[in-house]
Amino acid sequence: MSPLSSIEAFRSSREEMTSHDFGRRVGDTMWDDEPPVPFLVYASNYWIECLPDGRHVVTIENNGAITGEGKTLEDLEEMLYDYARNQEAEPSP
């Protein structure tokens, strides 16, 4: 079952890793010069950052949302899932 087939499948695909590990996975060095940060990674390509105070933050196309500001982790997962589905549905240039 594809992790994008349902929100439940998306949540089930969640892996915990550092920003450095994620960067190596996707071939992006943008986190290499910073201390590693815990990430929750979904469907291998989409992530939510774990903050030191226990909150979570997601940034989607320059818009961010954080838990504790009227949002839960589940809300952030739904936002990320909707974004991921839209990305997968768009044709490649």
Secondary structure, DSSP 4 states (H G I P E B T S, - for coil): --TTS-HHHHHHT-EEEEHHHHHHHHT--TTTTS---EEEEETTTEEEEEPTTS-EEEEETTEEEETTSS--HHHHHHHHHHHHHHHHHSPP-
